[in-house]
């Protein structure tokens, strides 16, 4: 693995998005082959991040919840196709059909996200949201009452990421076992895997001194200390961990570290990591000139139980999950048939950790990361950003990267223009974009020439004059 290349990529990505700290662990077979911390886990005191630094892992927690549910299925507490109403006061019937435990596991309840967690997190940090009287998962059930008219589809028909469902799964575990959810996870999963630095309770921090301050990163790049919402967000995204513990977890999931074999059978683990329903993201072969002529858009990702599955990562199946509670982000990813995996944690929202995880996996697999679709798009967009002007500077403009798009800003103090450019063909010497003007499609072209970069937009020809 080219460590220098990985570290340069991480450093550049953090700097571009003002991410304070990041920790990463890469595994191959049953070995941790690389760990490192970057940046500052505490900006006030200038404390560095390390491999042991603790962060919130957000929705990576969902995979632990899914394992707990499958354990109870194996122990004959219930079946996946049992109605949720057998265990909880949940009586919504989307399109007249019954919601089962399986529908909670794979986000196919039929309800779109009701966004209680987004509201709680934003309100707690004074950056929006709305006040909700929620203190624990039972309050989330109350919050959901009356959402019948928010139904979008029948259960099992469509994927809608549904945090509320995983809050309900935690309650089911707690109710059927008589053990608090947090304690159940510790006893049945964390302890057997020797994940001593993973927990849910604020009180557990007293046993650790390498802790990342959670930060809200503003749109201007400043970092404001935040906090975790311990009881309010739990089985859907409340775990605290570090990359060393998560590297053990990744090896367990891959089968290279079995740990205590009583945790879960291989059959149930395989079921968790098998595609059950397509997510609404499609491949985009039309973006690349070198795609096969007969290539068609198709679902790029499916959901299992607390796990996402991509079928074509350099010809291999990629499994994992991301997580975000705004003040911390996380990603675990692994390629089972190559026995390689990665865990990435950060104390804020910045450059997507899923991209960093894929970059690291590509390197450890000795593949070329620049062939990853997101990097091809990203590099193409960045390659044409900068300051532009027409003949003799008669019109000034700027091209900026904006998520997966470009913004063309034409300077006019009275009526400045801001145009969104959508990628059409991103590779080659003439990347093409389009926008809408008066309800009509307008093609926009960049050209790489010996004299620099030219931009054709409407009647104008711009040349890049600076970065």
C-alpha positions, 0 to 999 in steps of 0.5 A: 500500500502506498502510504504516502499517497494515502496520507497526502490524500487524507491531508488534502481532503481534511484541509479543503473541508476544515475537518479538525481530526481524523483517525483511520485503520486499514486491515488485511486478513487478520492484521491491522496493516496501517493506523494513523491519526491526523489533525487535532482532536481538541482544537483548544488545547491542540491535542493530536488525534491518534489511533485510540481517539474516541469519536461518535460512530453515528449510523455504523451503530445500526449494524450492531443493532442488526446483529442483536436482532439476528441473535434474538432470531437465532435464539427463537425470540421471534421471526423477522416476518413477525409484525412490529405491533407484536412488540411495540405500540406501532399500528401504522399500516402503510397501504393497508399492509403490516410492517414487520421486523424485516422492514425495519432492518432494511429501511423498507417500512414505507415511510420516508425519514421523519427526520427527528434526529436531524431536528434534535441535532440541529436544535441542540447545536443552535443551527436550526432544527426544531424543539422536540420533547424527546428524551429516549426511544419511547418518545420517538414512538410518540413522535411517530403517531399521526404519521399515517398520512406521510406514507409513501409506499407499501412495506417492502416495496421501496427503500427510505432510510428510516432512523425511526425504525432502528430506534424501534429495533433497539426497543424490541431488543430491550423489551424481549431480553429485559436487558437495557439495549446498551448493556445487551450490546456490551455483553453480547457483541462488544465484550466477546470481540474485546471492543473495550473502547466502545460504549454508549454512555457518557459516564464511560468517558471517565475511563478514557483520556484520548477523546475527540471533541465533537465539532460543528463545522460551519459553512465558513470553515470555523469549528464550534464545540458540540455534544452527543445526544446520548439517550435521544440517539441510541440504537440508530446511531449512538455508539462511541468507538475508535478505529482500533475497536472498529478494525476488530469489528471489521475483521469479525464481519469479514470472517478473519476474526471470528472472536466468540463463535457464539456471537452469530452464525455464519448464515445469519452474518451472510444474511445481514450482508446480502442485498435485500432492496435497492437504494435510489442511487444509480450508476452513471455510465453516460458520464464517462466516454470510456464506458461500454456502449451498451452500459445502462444505469442501474442501482449502484447500492443495495441495503442488507440489514444495517449494511450497504452493499455495492456489487462492483468495486473493482469487480468485487463486492464492497460492504459497509456503512457510514455514519454521521451525527453532524459533530462526528462522522464515520465509515467502515468498509470491507471487501470480503473476497479480498479480506481487506477492510478499513475504519475511518472516524472524524470529529466533524462533517467535512470530506466524505469518509466513504471516499477516504475509505474507498481510496484506502481500500483501492491502495491496499488492493493495489488498484488505481484510486483515480478510476473510482467514479467519484474521484473521476468526477471530482478531479474533472470538476476541480480541474476547471475551477478558477477565474475566467474572463472574456476578450480583454476582460470585458466580462469577469466570471468565476467557476466554483465546485459545488458538491457534484456540480459547478457554479458559474458566477458572472460578475455584475454588481447590479445583477450578478448571475449564479448558474448551476452546471450539471455534469454531462461528460466529465472525462477527456479534453472537453468536459461537458455540462449543461444548465437550464435557461428559460426551461430549455437545456443549454449545453456548456463546454470546457476545452483544455488547450495548449494555452489553458482552459476555455469555457463556452457559455451562451454567446461567450467564450471565456478563458481561465486567467487564474485559480 
